[in-house]
Amino acid sequence: MALHAETASTSKRGFAAMSPEKRRQIAAKGGAAVPPEKRSFSQNRDLAASAGRAGGSSNRSRAEA
């Protein structure tokens, strides 16, 4: 049985196979699938700020114990 490294293909797939311009076009659409009224953080800065403060708080409490 051959080793995986010997038989692995080195052809690029997905984003690696795309031109930089094509990747930029796709990246520029980021978040466009969600309508503006559904983007809660863009509508409510206080909600976004509180989520940012709360982020990782459960992990911090374990680390302190």
PQR file of N, CA, C, O and H, with PARSE charges and radii, in Angstrom:
ATOM      1  N   MET A   1       0.843  -1.185   0.000 -0.4000 1.5000
ATOM      2  CA  MET A   1       0.000   0.000   0.000 -0.0000 2.0000
ATOM      3  C   MET A   1       0.886   1.244   0.000  0.5500 1.7000
ATOM      4  O   MET A   1       1.806   1.353   0.811 -0.5500 1.4000
ATOM      5  N   ALA A   2       0.614   2.164  -0.891 -0.4000 1.5000
ATOM      6  CA  ALA A   2       1.433   3.365  -1.024 -0.0000 2.0000
ATOM      7  C   ALA A   2       1.104   4.369   0.068  0.5500 1.7000
ATOM      8  O   ALA A   2      -0.020   4.422   0.566 -0.5500 1.4000
ATOM      9  H   ALA A   2      -0.133   2.076  -1.550  0.4000 1.0000
ATOM     10  N   LEU A   3       2.090   5.153   0.424 -0.4000 1.5000
ATOM     11  CA  LEU A   3       1.868   6.215   1.397 -0.0000 2.0000
ATOM     12  C   LEU A   3       1.027   7.316   0.777  0.5500 1.7000
ATOM     13  O   LEU A   3       1.084   7.551  -0.430 -0.5500 1.4000
ATOM     14  H   LEU A   3       3.003   5.109   0.019  0.4000 1.0000
ATOM     15  N   HIS A   4       0.255   7.979   1.601 -0.4000 1.5000
ATOM     16  CA  HIS A   4      -0.628   9.053   1.123 -0.0000 2.0000
ATOM     17  C   HIS A   4       0.169  10.159   0.445  0.5500 1.7000
ATOM     18  O   HIS A   4      -0.273  10.703  -0.567 -0.5500 1.4000
ATOM     19  H   HIS A   4       0.208   7.788   2.582  0.4000 1.0000
ATOM     20  N   ALA A   5       1.323  10.497   0.979 -0.4000 1.5000
ATOM     21  CA  ALA A   5       2.131  11.589   0.429 -0.0000 2.0000
ATOM     22  C   ALA A   5       2.583  11.290  -1.000  0.5500 1.7000
ATOM     23  O   ALA A   5       2.753  12.203  -1.808 -0.5500 1.4000
ATOM     24  H   ALA A   5       1.682  10.056   1.801  0.4000 1.0000
ATOM     25  N   GLU A   6       2.773  10.021  -1.301 -0.4000 1.5000
ATOM     26  CA  GLU A   6       3.231   9.658  -2.636 -0.0000 2.0000
ATOM     27  C   GLU A   6       2.114   9.769  -3.670  0.5500 1.7000
ATOM     28  O   GLU A   6       2.376  10.051  -4.840 -0.5500 1.4000
ATOM     29  H   GLU A   6       2.635   9.279  -0.645  0.4000 1.0000
ATOM     30  N   THR A   7       0.885   9.552  -3.247 -0.4000 1.5000
ATOM     31  CA  THR A   7      -0.225   9.537  -4.192 -0.0000 2.0000
ATOM     32  C   THR A   7      -1.056  10.811  -4.164  0.5500 1.7000
ATOM     33  O   THR A   7      -1.946  10.988  -4.996 -0.5500 1.4000
ATOM     34  H   THR A   7       0.673   9.323  -2.297  0.4000 1.0000
ATOM     35  N   ALA A   8      -0.779  11.682  -3.233 -0.4000 1.5000
ATOM     36  CA  ALA A   8      -1.594  12.891  -3.087 -0.0000 2.0000
ATOM     37  C   ALA A   8      -1.413  13.805  -4.292  0.5500 1.7000
ATOM     38  O   ALA A   8      -0.305  13.976  -4.800 -0.5500 1.4000
ATOM     39  H   ALA A   8      -0.056  11.537  -2.558  0.4000 1.0000
ATOM     40  N   SER A   9      -2.510  14.383  -4.735 -0.4000 1.5000
ATOM     41  CA  SER A   9      -2.474  15.318  -5.851 -0.0000 2.0000
ATOM     42  C   SER A   9      -2.070  16.698  -5.341  0.5500 1.7000
ATOM     43  O   SER A   9      -2.433  17.092  -4.233 -0.5500 1.4000
ATOM     44  H   SER A   9      -3.411  14.245  -4.323  0.4000 1.0000
ATOM     45  N   THR A  10      -1.327  17.415  -6.147 -0.4000 1.5000
ATOM     46  CA  THR A  10      -0.923  18.764  -5.742 -0.0000 2.0000
ATOM     47  C   THR A  10      -1.726  19.823  -6.482  0.5500 1.7000
ATOM     48  O   THR A  10      -1.404  21.009  -6.413 -0.5500 1.4000
ATOM     49  H   THR A  10      -1.032  17.095  -7.047  0.4000 1.0000
ATOM     50  N   SER A  11      -2.779  19.398  -7.195 -0.4000 1.5000
ATOM     51  CA  SER A  11      -3.587  20.381  -7.911 -0.0000 2.0000
ATOM     52  C   SER A  11      -4.370  21.233  -6.927  0.5500 1.7000
ATOM     53  O   SER A  11      -4.822  20.753  -5.887 -0.5500 1.4000
ATOM     54  H   SER A  11      -3.040  18.434  -7.251  0.4000 1.0000
ATOM     55  N   LYS A  12      -4.522  22.486  -7.267 -0.4000 1.5000
ATOM     56  CA  LYS A  12      -5.233  23.415  -6.391 -0.0000 2.0000
ATOM     57  C   LYS A  12      -6.732  23.232  -6.575  0.5500 1.7000
ATOM     58  O   LYS A  12      -7.218  22.985  -7.678 -0.5500 1.4000
ATOM     59  H   LYS A  12      -4.155  22.876  -8.112  0.4000 1.0000
ATOM     60  N   ARG A  13      -7.457  23.361  -5.454 -0.4000 1.5000
ATOM     61  CA  ARG A  13      -8.908  23.240  -5.499 -0.0000 2.0000
ATOM     62  C   ARG A  13      -9.523  24.416  -4.762  0.5500 1.7000
ATOM     63  O   ARG A  13      -8.857  25.080  -3.969 -0.5500 1.4000
ATOM     64  H   ARG A  13      -7.062  23.562  -4.557  0.4000 1.0000
ATOM     65  N   GLY A  14     -10.784  24.666  -5.026 -0.4000 1.5000
ATOM     66  CA  GLY A  14     -11.504  25.711  -4.305 -0.0000 2.0000
ATOM     67  C   GLY A  14     -10.922  27.091  -4.555  0.5500 1.7000
ATOM     68  O   GLY A  14     -10.599  27.453  -5.686 -0.5500 1.4000
ATOM     69  H   GLY A  14     -11.325  24.126  -5.671  0.4000 1.0000
ATOM     70  N   PHE A  15     -10.794  27.858  -3.470 -0.4000 1.5000
ATOM     71  CA  PHE A  15     -10.299  29.228  -3.596 -0.0000 2.0000
ATOM     72  C   PHE A  15      -8.859  29.276  -4.081  0.5500 1.7000
ATOM     73  O   PHE A  15      -8.466  30.241  -4.736 -0.5500 1.4000
ATOM     74  H   PHE A  15     -11.056  27.564  -2.551  0.4000 1.0000
ATOM     75  N   ALA A  16      -8.075  28.269  -3.778 -0.4000 1.5000
ATOM     76  CA  ALA A  16      -6.680  28.262  -4.207 -0.0000 2.0000
ATOM     77  C   ALA A  16      -6.560  28.217  -5.728  0.5500 1.7000
ATOM     78  O   ALA A  16      -5.570  28.690  -6.285 -0.5500 1.4000
ATOM     79  H   ALA A  16      -8.394  27.485  -3.245  0.4000 1.0000
ATOM     80  N   ALA A  17      -7.558  27.654  -6.400 -0.4000 1.5000
ATOM     81  CA  ALA A  17      -7.514  27.551  -7.852 -0.0000 2.0000
ATOM     82  C   ALA A  17      -8.013  28.817  -8.543  0.5500 1.7000
ATOM     83  O   ALA A  17      -7.839  28.975  -9.752 -0.5500 1.4000
ATOM     84  H   ALA A  17      -8.363  27.270  -5.947  0.4000 1.0000
ATOM     85  N   MET A  18      -8.625  29.708  -7.788 -0.4000 1.5000
ATOM     86  CA  MET A  18      -9.197  30.925  -8.380 -0.0000 2.0000
ATOM     87  C   MET A  18      -8.148  32.017  -8.525  0.5500 1.7000
ATOM     88  O   MET A  18      -7.148  32.056  -7.807 -0.5500 1.4000
ATOM     89  H   MET A  18      -8.766  29.580  -6.807  0.4000 1.0000
ATOM     90  N   SER A  19      -8.409  32.890  -9.468 -0.4000 1.5000
ATOM     91  CA  SER A  19      -7.524  34.039  -9.633 -0.0000 2.0000
ATOM     92  C   SER A  19      -7.741  34.999  -8.465  0.5500 1.7000
ATOM     93  O   SER A  19      -8.816  35.003  -7.865 -0.5500 1.4000
ATOM     94  H   SER A  19      -9.221  32.858 -10.051  0.4000 1.0000
ATOM     95  N   PRO A  20      -6.747  35.804  -8.139 -0.5600 1.5000
ATOM     96  CA  PRO A  20      -6.918  36.777  -7.052  0.2800 2.0000
ATOM     97  C   PRO A  20      -8.106  37.704  -7.285  0.5500 1.7000
ATOM     98  O   PRO A  20      -8.789  38.083  -6.333 -0.5500 1.4000
ATOM     99  N   GLU A  21      -8.359  38.072  -8.531 -0.4000 1.5000
ATOM    100  CA  GLU A  21      -9.493  38.952  -8.833 -0.0000 2.0000
ATOM    101  C   GLU A  21     -10.819  38.264  -8.517  0.5500 1.7000
ATOM    102  O   GLU A  21     -11.724  38.887  -7.961 -0.5500 1.4000
ATOM    103  H   GLU A  21      -7.805  37.764  -9.304  0.4000 1.0000
ATOM    104  N   LYS A  22     -10.936  37.003  -8.864 -0.4000 1.5000
ATOM    105  CA  LYS A  22     -12.168  36.252  -8.582 -0.0000 2.0000
ATOM    106  C   LYS A  22     -12.381  36.125  -7.071  0.5500 1.7000
ATOM    107  O   LYS A  22     -13.507  36.242  -6.589 -0.5500 1.4000
ATOM    108  H   LYS A  22     -10.201  36.497  -9.315  0.4000 1.0000
ATOM    109  N   ARG A  23     -11.304  35.886  -6.331 -0.4000 1.5000
ATOM    110  CA  ARG A  23     -11.415  35.806  -4.864 -0.0000 2.0000
ATOM    111  C   ARG A  23     -11.862  37.136  -4.285  0.5500 1.7000
ATOM    112  O   ARG A  23     -12.675  37.161  -3.361 -0.5500 1.4000
ATOM    113  H   ARG A  23     -10.389  35.791  -6.723  0.4000 1.0000
ATOM    114  N   ARG A  24     -11.344  38.256  -4.814 -0.4000 1.5000
ATOM    115  CA  ARG A  24     -11.753  39.585  -4.343 -0.0000 2.0000
ATOM    116  C   ARG A  24     -13.228  39.834  -4.620  0.5500 1.7000
ATOM    117  O   ARG A  24     -13.931  40.406  -3.787 -0.5500 1.4000
ATOM    118  H   ARG A  24     -10.683  38.236  -5.565  0.4000 1.0000
ATOM    119  N   GLN A  25     -13.703  39.405  -5.792 -0.4000 1.5000
ATOM    120  CA  GLN A  25     -15.120  39.585  -6.127 -0.0000 2.0000
ATOM    121  C   GLN A  25     -16.013  38.835  -5.141  0.5500 1.7000
ATOM    122  O   GLN A  25     -17.037  39.359  -4.702 -0.5500 1.4000
ATOM    123  H   GLN A  25     -13.132  38.940  -6.469  0.4000 1.0000
ATOM    124  N   ILE A  26     -15.629  37.627  -4.802 -0.4000 1.5000
ATOM    125  CA  ILE A  26     -16.419  36.835  -3.857 -0.0000 2.0000
ATOM    126  C   ILE A  26     -16.348  37.446  -2.466  0.5500 1.7000
ATOM    127  O   ILE A  26     -17.363  37.539  -1.775 -0.5500 1.4000
ATOM    128  H   ILE A  26     -14.798  37.202  -5.159  0.4000 1.0000
ATOM    129  N   ALA A  27     -15.157  37.864  -2.051 -0.4000 1.5000
ATOM    130  CA  ALA A  27     -14.989  38.447  -0.714 -0.0000 2.0000
ATOM    131  C   ALA A  27     -15.768  39.749  -0.569  0.5500 1.7000
ATOM    132  O   ALA A  27     -16.248  40.068   0.518 -0.5500 1.4000
ATOM    133  H   ALA A  27     -14.333  37.789  -2.612  0.4000 1.0000
ATOM    134  N   ALA A  28     -15.894  40.498  -1.651 -0.4000 1.5000
ATOM    135  CA  ALA A  28     -16.614  41.770  -1.600 -0.0000 2.0000
ATOM    136  C   ALA A  28     -18.098  41.570  -1.312  0.5500 1.7000
ATOM    137  O   ALA A  28     -18.778  42.496  -0.870 -0.5500 1.4000
ATOM    138  H   ALA A  28     -15.504  40.239  -2.534  0.4000 1.0000
ATOM    139  N   LYS A  29     -18.598  40.367  -1.561 -0.4000 1.5000
ATOM    140  CA  LYS A  29     -20.008  40.065  -1.313 -0.0000 2.0000
ATOM    141  C   LYS A  29     -20.254  39.611   0.122  0.5500 1.7000
ATOM    142  O   LYS A  29     -21.388  39.290   0.476 -0.5500 1.4000
ATOM    143  H   LYS A  29     -18.045  39.615  -1.920  0.4000 1.0000
ATOM    144  N   GLY A  30     -19.232  39.578   0.941 -0.4000 1.5000
ATOM    145  CA  GLY A  30     -19.351  39.068   2.304 -0.0000 2.0000
ATOM    146  C   GLY A  30     -20.512  39.667   3.066  0.5500 1.7000
ATOM    147  O   GLY A  30     -20.633  40.888   3.159 -0.5500 1.4000
ATOM    148  H   GLY A  30     -18.310  39.839   0.654  0.4000 1.0000
ATOM    149  N   GLY A  31     -21.369  38.819   3.613 -0.4000 1.5000
ATOM    150  CA  GLY A  31     -22.507  39.270   4.392 -0.0000 2.0000
ATOM    151  C   GLY A  31     -23.708  39.688   3.576  0.5500 1.7000
ATOM    152  O   GLY A  31     -24.758  39.996   4.139 -0.5500 1.4000
ATOM    153  H   GLY A  31     -21.271  37.827   3.537  0.4000 1.0000
ATOM    154  N   ALA A  32     -23.579  39.707   2.263 -0.4000 1.5000
ATOM    155  CA  ALA A  32     -24.682  40.167   1.420 -0.0000 2.0000
ATOM    156  C   ALA A  32     -25.857  39.198   1.413  0.5500 1.7000
ATOM    157  O   ALA A  32     -26.962  39.579   1.026 -0.5500 1.4000
ATOM    158  H   ALA A  32     -22.726  39.457   1.805  0.4000 1.0000
ATOM    159  N   ALA A  33     -25.645  37.958   1.831 -0.4000 1.5000
ATOM    160  CA  ALA A  33     -26.728  36.981   1.852 -0.0000 2.0000
ATOM    161  C   ALA A  33     -27.743  37.298   2.942  0.5500 1.7000
ATOM    162  O   ALA A  33     -28.884  36.840   2.889 -0.5500 1.4000
ATOM    163  H   ALA A  33     -24.748  37.648   2.145  0.4000 1.0000
ATOM    164  N   VAL A  34     -27.327  38.078   3.922 -0.4000 1.5000
ATOM    165  CA  VAL A  34     -28.220  38.437   5.024 -0.0000 2.0000
ATOM    166  C   VAL A  34     -28.731  39.852   4.787  0.5500 1.7000
ATOM    167  O   VAL A  34     -27.932  40.776   4.636 -0.5500 1.4000
ATOM    168  H   VAL A  34     -26.400  38.450   3.965  0.4000 1.0000
ATOM    169  N   PRO A  35     -30.047  40.038   4.753 -0.5600 1.5000
ATOM    170  CA  PRO A  35     -30.574  41.386   4.529  0.2800 2.0000
ATOM    171  C   PRO A  35     -30.231  42.317   5.692  0.5500 1.7000
ATOM    172  O   PRO A  35     -30.112  41.856   6.827 -0.5500 1.4000
ATOM    173  N   PRO A  36     -30.070  43.604   5.436 -0.5600 1.5000
ATOM    174  CA  PRO A  36     -29.658  44.551   6.484  0.2800 2.0000
ATOM    175  C   PRO A  36     -30.528  44.510   7.736  0.5500 1.7000
ATOM    176  O   PRO A  36     -30.014  44.654   8.845 -0.5500 1.4000
ATOM    177  N   GLU A  37     -31.827  44.318   7.579 -0.4000 1.5000
ATOM    178  CA  GLU A  37     -32.698  44.308   8.759 -0.0000 2.0000
ATOM    179  C   GLU A  37     -32.479  43.082   9.644  0.5500 1.7000
ATOM    180  O   GLU A  37     -32.924  43.062  10.792 -0.5500 1.4000
ATOM    181  H   GLU A  37     -32.245  44.201   6.678  0.4000 1.0000
ATOM    182  N   LYS A  38     -31.802  42.063   9.125 -0.4000 1.5000
ATOM    183  CA  LYS A  38     -31.521  40.859   9.912 -0.0000 2.0000
ATOM    184  C   LYS A  38     -30.152  40.922  10.592  0.5500 1.7000
ATOM    185  O   LYS A  38     -29.828  40.054  11.402 -0.5500 1.4000
ATOM    186  H   LYS A  38     -31.441  42.079   8.193  0.4000 1.0000
ATOM    187  N   ARG A  39     -29.361  41.921  10.276 -0.4000 1.5000
ATOM    188  CA  ARG A  39     -28.024  42.056  10.874 -0.0000 2.0000
ATOM    189  C   ARG A  39     -28.160  42.828  12.177  0.5500 1.7000
ATOM    190  O   ARG A  39     -28.046  44.054  12.200 -0.5500 1.4000
ATOM    191  H   ARG A  39     -29.624  42.626   9.618  0.4000 1.0000
ATOM    192  N   SER A  40     -28.402  42.107  13.251 -0.4000 1.5000
ATOM    193  CA  SER A  40     -28.738  42.757  14.518 -0.0000 2.0000
ATOM    194  C   SER A  40     -27.614  43.651  15.038  0.5500 1.7000
ATOM    195  O   SER A  40     -27.896  44.703  15.612 -0.5500 1.4000
ATOM    196  H   SER A  40     -28.494  41.112  13.232  0.4000 1.0000
ATOM    197  N   PHE A  41     -26.368  43.272  14.858 -0.4000 1.5000
ATOM    198  CA  PHE A  41     -25.282  44.089  15.385 -0.0000 2.0000
ATOM    199  C   PHE A  41     -25.147  45.405  14.628  0.5500 1.7000
ATOM    200  O   PHE A  41     -24.742  46.408  15.215 -0.5500 1.4000
ATOM    201  H   PHE A  41     -26.139  42.418  14.391  0.4000 1.0000
ATOM    202  N   SER A  42     -25.477  45.424  13.344 -0.4000 1.5000
ATOM    203  CA  SER A  42     -25.390  46.683  12.607 -0.0000 2.0000
ATOM    204  C   SER A  42     -26.547  47.608  12.967  0.5500 1.7000
ATOM    205  O   SER A  42     -26.464  48.817  12.752 -0.5500 1.4000
ATOM    206  H   SER A  42     -25.806  44.609  12.867  0.4000 1.0000
ATOM    207  N   GLN A  43     -27.613  47.054  13.508 -0.4000 1.5000
ATOM    208  CA  GLN A  43     -28.772  47.848  13.910 -0.0000 2.0000
ATOM    209  C   GLN A  43     -28.659  48.350  15.343  0.5500 1.7000
ATOM    210  O   GLN A  43     -29.214  49.398  15.675 -0.5500 1.4000
ATOM    211  H   GLN A  43     -27.680  46.072  13.683  0.4000 1.0000
ATOM    212  N   ASN A  44     -27.953  47.623  16.192 -0.4000 1.5000
ATOM    213  CA  ASN A  44     -27.932  47.933  17.618 -0.0000 2.0000
ATOM    214  C   ASN A  44     -26.501  47.865  18.146  0.5500 1.7000
ATOM    215  O   ASN A  44     -25.994  46.782  18.440 -0.5500 1.4000
ATOM    216  H   ASN A  44     -27.502  46.772  15.923  0.4000 1.0000
ATOM    217  N   ARG A  45     -25.859  49.010  18.262 -0.4000 1.5000
ATOM    218  CA  ARG A  45     -24.461  49.054  18.708 -0.0000 2.0000
ATOM    219  C   ARG A  45     -24.306  48.570  20.144  0.5500 1.7000
ATOM    220  O   ARG A  45     -23.294  47.956  20.483 -0.5500 1.4000
ATOM    221  H   ARG A  45     -26.271  49.889  18.023  0.4000 1.0000
ATOM    222  N   ASP A  46     -25.302  48.840  20.998 -0.4000 1.5000
ATOM    223  CA  ASP A  46     -25.227  48.391  22.389 -0.0000 2.0000
ATOM    224  C   ASP A  46     -25.237  46.867  22.472  0.5500 1.7000
ATOM    225  O   ASP A  46     -24.523  46.283  23.287 -0.5500 1.4000
ATOM    226  H   ASP A  46     -26.124  49.339  20.723  0.4000 1.0000
ATOM    227  N   LEU A  47     -26.041  46.228  21.635 -0.4000 1.5000
ATOM    228  CA  LEU A  47     -26.090  44.771  21.597 -0.0000 2.0000
ATOM    229  C   LEU A  47     -24.734  44.208  21.172  0.5500 1.7000
ATOM    230  O   LEU A  47     -24.255  43.233  21.752 -0.5500 1.4000
ATOM    231  H   LEU A  47     -26.621  46.703  20.973  0.4000 1.0000
ATOM    232  N   ALA A  48     -24.125  44.811  20.176 -0.4000 1.5000
ATOM    233  CA  ALA A  48     -22.817  44.368  19.707 -0.0000 2.0000
ATOM    234  C   ALA A  48     -21.762  44.552  20.793  0.5500 1.7000
ATOM    235  O   ALA A  48     -20.912  43.683  20.987 -0.5500 1.4000
ATOM    236  H   ALA A  48     -24.514  45.603  19.705  0.4000 1.0000
ATOM    237  N   ALA A  49     -21.814  45.675  21.497 -0.4000 1.5000
ATOM    238  CA  ALA A  49     -20.834  45.942  22.552 -0.0000 2.0000
ATOM    239  C   ALA A  49     -20.979  44.948  23.693  0.5500 1.7000
ATOM    240  O   ALA A  49     -19.980  44.454  24.216 -0.5500 1.4000
ATOM    241  H   ALA A  49     -22.505  46.381  21.339  0.4000 1.0000
ATOM    242  N   SER A  50     -22.216  44.650  24.083 -0.4000 1.5000
ATOM    243  CA  SER A  50     -22.410  43.707  25.188 -0.0000 2.0000
ATOM    244  C   SER A  50     -21.984  42.300  24.780  0.5500 1.7000
ATOM    245  O   SER A  50     -21.445  41.558  25.602 -0.5500 1.4000
ATOM    246  H   SER A  50     -23.027  45.052  23.658  0.4000 1.0000
ATOM    247  N   ALA A  51     -22.214  41.926  23.535 -0.4000 1.5000
ATOM    248  CA  ALA A  51     -21.772  40.618  23.060 -0.0000 2.0000
ATOM    249  C   ALA A  51     -20.247  40.545  23.049  0.5500 1.7000
ATOM    250  O   ALA A  51     -19.670  39.507  23.375 -0.5500 1.4000
ATOM    251  H   ALA A  51     -22.652  42.529  22.868  0.4000 1.0000
ATOM    252  N   GLY A  52     -19.607  41.629  22.681 -0.4000 1.5000
ATOM    253  CA  GLY A  52     -18.149  41.660  22.684 -0.0000 2.0000
ATOM    254  C   GLY A  52     -17.571  41.537  24.076  0.5500 1.7000
ATOM    255  O   GLY A  52     -16.559  40.867  24.281 -0.5500 1.4000
ATOM    256  H   GLY A  52     -20.076  42.472  22.417  0.4000 1.0000
ATOM    257  N   ARG A  53     -18.218  42.186  25.036 -0.4000 1.5000
ATOM    258  CA  ARG A  53     -17.753  42.077  26.422 -0.0000 2.0000
ATOM    259  C   ARG A  53     -17.976  40.678  26.972  0.5500 1.7000
ATOM    260  O   ARG A  53     -17.155  40.177  27.740 -0.5500 1.4000
ATOM    261  H   ARG A  53     -19.040  42.730  24.870  0.4000 1.0000
ATOM    262  N   ALA A  54     -19.072  40.043  26.589 -0.4000 1.5000
ATOM    263  CA  ALA A  54     -19.420  38.724  27.111 -0.0000 2.0000
ATOM    264  C   ALA A  54     -18.628  37.610  26.438  0.5500 1.7000
ATOM    265  O   ALA A  54     -18.517  36.513  26.985 -0.5500 1.4000
ATOM    266  H   ALA A  54     -19.739  40.450  25.965  0.4000 1.0000
ATOM    267  N   GLY A  55     -18.085  37.876  25.277 -0.4000 1.5000
ATOM    268  CA  GLY A  55     -17.385  36.843  24.524 -0.0000 2.0000
ATOM    269  C   GLY A  55     -16.250  36.212  25.308  0.5500 1.7000
ATOM    270  O   GLY A  55     -15.353  36.910  25.782 -0.5500 1.4000
ATOM    271  H   GLY A  55     -18.176  38.767  24.833  0.4000 1.0000
ATOM    272  N   GLY A  56     -16.287  34.901  25.445 -0.4000 1.5000
ATOM    273  CA  GLY A  56     -15.242  34.166  26.143 -0.0000 2.0000
ATOM    274  C   GLY A  56     -15.312  34.235  27.644  0.5500 1.7000
ATOM    275  O   GLY A  56     -14.424  33.710  28.316 -0.5500 1.4000
ATOM    276  H   GLY A  56     -17.015  34.334  25.060  0.4000 1.0000
ATOM    277  N   SER A  57     -16.333  34.865  28.203 -0.4000 1.5000
ATOM    278  CA  SER A  57     -16.393  35.011  29.661 -0.0000 2.0000
ATOM    279  C   SER A  57     -16.531  33.667  30.359  0.5500 1.7000
ATOM    280  O   SER A  57     -16.018  33.504  31.466 -0.5500 1.4000
ATOM    281  H   SER A  57     -17.054  35.292  27.657  0.4000 1.0000
ATOM    282  N   SER A  58     -17.205  32.701  29.751 -0.4000 1.5000
ATOM    283  CA  SER A  58     -17.337  31.397  30.397 -0.0000 2.0000
ATOM    284  C   SER A  58     -15.986  30.696  30.449  0.5500 1.7000
ATOM    285  O   SER A  58     -15.706  29.972  31.404 -0.5500 1.4000
ATOM    286  H   SER A  58     -17.622  32.832  28.852  0.4000 1.0000
ATOM    287  N   ASN A  59     -15.153  30.898  29.451 -0.4000 1.5000
ATOM    288  CA  ASN A  59     -13.828  30.292  29.450 -0.0000 2.0000
ATOM    289  C   ASN A  59     -12.916  30.955  30.478  0.5500 1.7000
ATOM    290  O   ASN A  59     -12.102  30.280  31.107 -0.5500 1.4000
ATOM    291  H   ASN A  59     -15.381  31.486  28.675  0.4000 1.0000
ATOM    292  N   ARG A  60     -13.045  32.266  30.653 -0.4000 1.5000
ATOM    293  CA  ARG A  60     -12.202  32.967  31.615 -0.0000 2.0000
ATOM    294  C   ARG A  60     -12.495  32.506  33.033  0.5500 1.7000
ATOM    295  O   ARG A  60     -11.577  32.377  33.843 -0.5500 1.4000
ATOM    296  H   ARG A  60     -13.707  32.814  30.142  0.4000 1.0000
ATOM    297  N   SER A  61     -13.761  32.256  33.343 -0.4000 1.5000
ATOM    298  CA  SER A  61     -14.090  31.853  34.707 -0.0000 2.0000
ATOM    299  C   SER A  61     -13.485  30.493  35.031  0.5500 1.7000
ATOM    300  O   SER A  61     -13.112  30.248  36.178 -0.5500 1.4000
ATOM    301  H   SER A  61     -14.507  32.361  32.685  0.4000 1.0000
ATOM    302  N   ARG A  62     -13.380  29.612  34.057 -0.4000 1.5000
ATOM    303  CA  ARG A  62     -12.753  28.306  34.291 -0.0000 2.0000
ATOM    304  C   ARG A  62     -11.247  28.454  34.485  0.5500 1.7000
ATOM    305  O   ARG A  62     -10.649  27.759  35.306 -0.5500 1.4000
ATOM    306  H   ARG A  62     -13.683  29.811  33.125  0.4000 1.0000
ATOM    307  N   ALA A  63     -10.645  29.353  33.732 -0.4000 1.5000
ATOM    308  CA  ALA A  63      -9.196  29.527  33.809 -0.0000 2.0000
ATOM    309  C   ALA A  63      -8.775  30.103  35.156  0.5500 1.7000
ATOM    310  O   ALA A  63      -7.684  29.813  35.647 -0.5500 1.4000
ATOM    311  H   ALA A  63     -11.130  29.918  33.065  0.4000 1.0000
ATOM    312  N   GLU A  64      -9.643  30.922  35.755 -0.4000 1.5000
ATOM    313  CA  GLU A  64      -9.301  31.543  37.031 -0.0000 2.0000
ATOM    314  C   GLU A  64      -9.417  30.564  38.188  0.5500 1.7000
ATOM    315  O   GLU A  64      -8.758  30.740  39.213 -0.5500 1.4000
ATOM    316  H   GLU A  64     -10.529  31.158  35.357  0.4000 1.0000
ATOM    317  N   ALA A  65     -10.235  29.547  38.044 -0.4000 1.5000
ATOM    318  CA  ALA A  65     -10.490  28.605  39.145 -0.0000 2.0000
ATOM    319  C   ALA A  65      -9.307  27.739  39.458  0.5500 1.7000
ATOM    320  O   ALA A  65      -9.376  26.902  40.359 -0.5500 1.4000
ATOM    321  H   ALA A  65     -10.770  29.404  37.211  0.4000 1.0000
TER
END
